[in-house]
Amino acid sequence: MKRAFTIFSLVTAILLVYGLYQALVAAPTERTMGDVQRIFYYHVPSAWTAFCLFFTNLIASIVYLATKKIKADALAVASAEVGVVFCTIVLVTGPIWARPVWGIWWTWDVRLTTTLVLWLIYVAYLVLRRFSDTAQTPILAAVLSIFGALDVPLVYFSIWFFRTQHPQPVMGKGGSLDPRMLHAFLINLLAFTCFGIMVCWARYRLEMLHREVEEAHAMESLGTSSSNEASLPLSRSSR
């Protein structure tokens, strides 16, 4: 497993470096927006990766509710944490791109607002997991994650259903990209997807290790308590 993770990490690093070259050097400069448009090669792949991780969180949460398997709950936690990181990148790079193009950092556009709501839901999920330690916490968190996942389609399809200031899709629906831009975009899409999987994989392993340590401590404490209780009758009889 360690060897597979190492190989996957090396492949991901190569893709990220190649994607950086494609985004900053190989891809042509957009005529109307200029170099600021290059944020596109990181903004959109980050959003895609966040959506994939939230979908993973949804599936893991449903599996946990159905089976109560610890591995499913650990994967749900890991995917939510990494998904929030990529969603944060989306919320940061979006205004940086919008300021020179729209003239404002933020507008309460439908897609922007629903993305912010999505981020807040999963931050609430992580806060619940961090500060609540009851037996019902994983179940409550799983239900919350299912509720949060309902916002993902709304974010994605908002530009079709509502009149928004957000750009329309550049692929499909009459949109198009320069072949070199498309190549740079697809490489970064693959690179960010692999990067998200890699970080989620590492976080999942860490979460499982953490739970194994907690279980070992609990068993040790239980064993110590049992030993103390067993020694009480002996100490009384020796009197």
C-alpha positions as CSV (number, residue, x, y, z in Angstrom):
1,M,0.0,0.0,0.0
2,K,2.9,2.4,0.8
3,R,4.5,1.7,-2.5
4,A,1.3,2.3,-4.4
5,F,0.8,5.6,-2.5
6,T,4.4,6.6,-3.3
7,I,4.0,5.9,-7.0
8,F,0.7,7.7,-7.2
9,S,2.2,10.7,-5.4
10,L,5.1,10.9,-7.9
11,V,2.7,10.7,-10.9
12,T,0.5,13.4,-9.3
13,A,3.6,15.6,-8.8
14,I,4.6,15.2,-12.4
15,L,1.0,16.1,-13.6
16,L,0.9,19.2,-11.4
17,V,4.3,20.4,-12.7
18,Y,3.2,19.7,-16.3
19,G,-0.1,21.4,-15.6
20,L,1.6,24.5,-14.3
21,Y,3.7,24.7,-17.4
22,Q,0.6,24.3,-19.6
23,A,-1.4,26.9,-17.7
24,L,1.3,29.6,-17.4
25,V,3.4,29.0,-20.6
26,A,1.9,26.8,-23.2
27,A,-1.7,28.1,-23.1
28,P,-2.2,31.3,-25.2
29,T,-3.3,34.5,-23.5
30,E,-7.0,35.2,-23.6
31,R,-7.8,38.2,-25.8
32,T,-10.3,40.1,-23.6
33,M,-9.3,39.1,-20.0
34,G,-5.5,38.8,-20.5
35,D,-3.3,36.8,-18.2
36,V,-5.8,36.9,-15.3
37,Q,-7.8,34.3,-17.3
38,R,-5.1,31.7,-16.4
39,I,-6.7,31.4,-13.0
40,F,-9.3,29.4,-14.9
41,Y,-6.9,26.5,-15.0
42,Y,-6.9,26.3,-11.2
43,H,-10.3,27.7,-10.3
44,V,-12.4,25.2,-12.3
45,P,-10.3,22.1,-11.5
46,S,-10.5,23.0,-7.8
47,A,-14.3,23.2,-8.0
48,W,-14.4,19.9,-9.8
49,T,-12.2,18.2,-7.2
50,A,-14.3,19.7,-4.4
51,F,-17.5,18.3,-6.0
52,C,-15.9,14.8,-6.4
53,L,-14.8,14.8,-2.7
54,F,-18.2,15.9,-1.5
55,F,-19.7,13.2,-3.6
56,T,-17.3,10.7,-2.0
57,N,-18.4,12.1,1.4
58,L,-22.1,11.5,0.4
59,I,-21.5,7.9,-0.6
60,A,-19.4,7.1,2.5
61,S,-22.0,8.7,4.7
62,I,-24.8,6.7,3.2
63,V,-22.7,3.5,3.5
64,Y,-22.0,4.3,7.2
65,L,-25.7,4.9,7.9
66,A,-26.5,1.5,6.3
67,T,-23.7,-0.5,7.8
68,K,-22.1,1.5,10.6
69,K,-18.7,0.6,9.3
70,I,-15.8,2.6,10.8
71,K,-13.9,2.7,7.5
72,A,-16.9,4.4,5.8
73,D,-17.1,7.1,8.5
74,A,-13.3,7.7,8.4
75,L,-13.5,8.2,4.6
76,A,-16.4,10.6,5.1
77,V,-14.4,12.7,7.5
78,A,-11.3,12.7,5.2
79,S,-13.2,13.6,2.1
80,A,-15.1,16.4,3.8
81,E,-11.9,17.9,5.2
82,V,-10.1,17.9,1.8
83,G,-13.2,18.9,0.0
84,V,-13.5,22.0,2.2
85,V,-9.9,22.9,1.3
86,F,-10.5,22.8,-2.4
87,C,-13.8,24.6,-2.0
88,T,-11.9,27.3,-0.1
89,I,-9.5,27.6,-3.1
90,V,-12.5,28.1,-5.3
91,L,-13.9,30.9,-3.1
92,V,-10.4,32.6,-3.0
93,T,-9.5,32.4,-6.7
94,G,-13.0,33.4,-7.8
95,P,-12.9,37.0,-6.4
96,I,-9.2,37.3,-7.6
97,W,-10.4,36.5,-11.1
98,A,-13.6,38.6,-10.8
99,R,-12.0,41.9,-9.6
100,P,-10.2,42.8,-12.8
101,V,-13.0,41.3,-15.0
102,W,-16.2,42.4,-13.2
103,G,-14.7,45.4,-11.3
104,I,-15.8,43.9,-8.0
105,W,-14.5,41.3,-5.6
106,W,-17.8,39.7,-4.8
107,T,-21.5,39.9,-5.9
108,W,-24.4,37.9,-4.5
109,D,-24.6,36.0,-7.7
110,V,-26.6,32.7,-7.5
111,R,-23.6,30.5,-8.2
112,L,-21.3,32.4,-5.8
113,T,-23.9,32.4,-3.1
114,T,-24.7,28.7,-3.4
115,T,-21.0,27.9,-3.4
116,L,-20.6,29.9,-0.2
117,V,-23.5,28.0,1.3
118,L,-22.0,24.7,0.3
119,W,-18.7,25.7,2.0
120,L,-20.5,26.8,5.2
121,I,-22.5,23.5,5.3
122,Y,-19.3,21.4,5.2
123,V,-17.5,23.7,7.6
124,A,-20.4,23.1,10.0
125,Y,-19.9,19.3,9.3
126,L,-16.3,19.6,10.4
127,V,-17.1,21.7,13.4
128,L,-19.7,19.0,14.5
129,R,-17.1,16.3,14.1
130,R,-14.5,18.3,16.0
131,F,-16.4,19.5,19.0
132,S,-19.0,16.8,19.5
133,D,-17.9,13.5,20.9
134,T,-21.1,11.6,21.5
135,A,-22.1,8.2,20.0
136,Q,-24.7,10.0,17.8
137,T,-22.1,12.4,16.2
138,P,-21.2,10.2,13.2
139,I,-24.9,9.7,12.5
140,L,-25.8,13.4,12.7
141,A,-22.8,14.3,10.6
142,A,-23.8,11.8,8.0
143,V,-27.3,13.3,7.8
144,L,-25.8,16.8,7.5
145,S,-23.5,15.7,4.7
146,I,-26.4,14.3,2.7
147,F,-28.2,17.6,3.2
148,G,-25.0,19.5,2.0
149,A,-24.6,17.3,-1.1
150,L,-28.0,18.5,-2.3
151,D,-26.5,21.9,-2.8
152,V,-23.8,20.5,-5.3
153,P,-26.2,20.1,-8.2
154,L,-27.7,23.6,-7.5
155,V,-24.2,25.1,-7.6
156,Y,-23.4,23.4,-10.9
157,F,-26.7,24.0,-12.7
158,S,-27.3,27.5,-11.4
159,I,-26.0,29.2,-14.5
160,W,-28.5,27.3,-16.6
161,F,-31.5,27.8,-14.3
162,F,-30.9,31.4,-13.2
163,R,-29.8,34.6,-14.7
164,T,-26.3,35.1,-13.3
165,Q,-23.2,37.2,-13.7
166,H,-21.1,34.1,-13.7
167,P,-19.6,33.1,-17.1
168,Q,-21.5,30.5,-19.1
169,P,-19.8,27.1,-19.8
170,V,-16.9,27.3,-22.2
171,M,-17.5,23.8,-23.4
172,G,-20.9,22.6,-24.8
173,K,-24.0,24.9,-25.2
174,G,-22.2,26.7,-28.0
175,G,-19.0,27.4,-26.0
176,S,-15.6,26.5,-27.2
177,L,-11.9,26.7,-26.2
178,D,-8.7,27.1,-28.1
179,P,-7.3,23.6,-28.5
180,R,-4.2,24.6,-26.5
181,M,-6.4,26.1,-23.7
182,L,-8.5,22.9,-23.7
183,H,-5.3,20.8,-23.4
184,A,-4.0,22.9,-20.5
185,F,-7.4,22.7,-18.8
186,L,-7.8,18.9,-19.1
187,I,-4.2,18.3,-17.8
188,N,-4.9,20.5,-14.8
189,L,-8.3,18.8,-14.3
190,L,-6.6,15.5,-14.2
191,A,-3.7,16.8,-12.0
192,F,-6.1,18.4,-9.4
193,T,-8.3,15.3,-9.3
194,C,-5.2,13.1,-8.6
195,F,-4.0,15.6,-6.1
196,G,-7.3,15.5,-4.3
197,I,-7.3,11.7,-4.3
198,M,-3.8,11.7,-2.9
199,V,-4.5,14.1,-0.1
200,C,-7.7,12.3,0.8
201,W,-5.9,9.0,0.7
202,A,-3.3,10.3,3.1
203,R,-5.9,11.9,5.4
204,Y,-7.9,8.7,5.4
205,R,-4.9,6.7,6.5
206,L,-4.2,9.2,9.2
207,E,-7.8,9.1,10.4
208,M,-7.7,5.2,10.6
209,L,-4.4,5.3,12.5
210,H,-5.9,7.9,14.9
211,R,-8.9,5.6,15.6
212,E,-6.7,2.6,16.1
213,V,-4.7,4.5,18.7
214,E,-7.9,5.7,20.4
215,E,-9.2,2.1,20.4
216,A,-6.0,0.8,21.9
217,H,-6.1,3.4,24.6
218,A,-9.7,2.5,25.4
219,M,-8.8,-1.2,25.6
220,E,-5.8,-0.4,27.8
221,S,-8.0,1.7,30.1
222,L,-10.6,-1.0,30.3
223,G,-8.0,-3.6,31.1
224,T,-6.5,-1.4,33.8
225,S,-10.0,-0.9,35.3
226,S,-10.7,-4.6,35.3
227,S,-7.4,-5.4,36.9
228,N,-8.0,-2.9,39.7
229,E,-11.5,-4.3,40.3
230,A,-10.2,-7.8,40.4
231,S,-7.5,-6.9,43.0
232,L,-10.0,-5.4,45.4
233,P,-11.3,-8.7,46.8
234,L,-7.8,-10.0,47.2
235,S,-6.7,-6.9,49.2
236,R,-9.8,-7.2,51.4
237,S,-9.2,-10.9,52.1
238,S,-5.6,-10.4,53.0
239,R,-6.7,-8.2,55.8
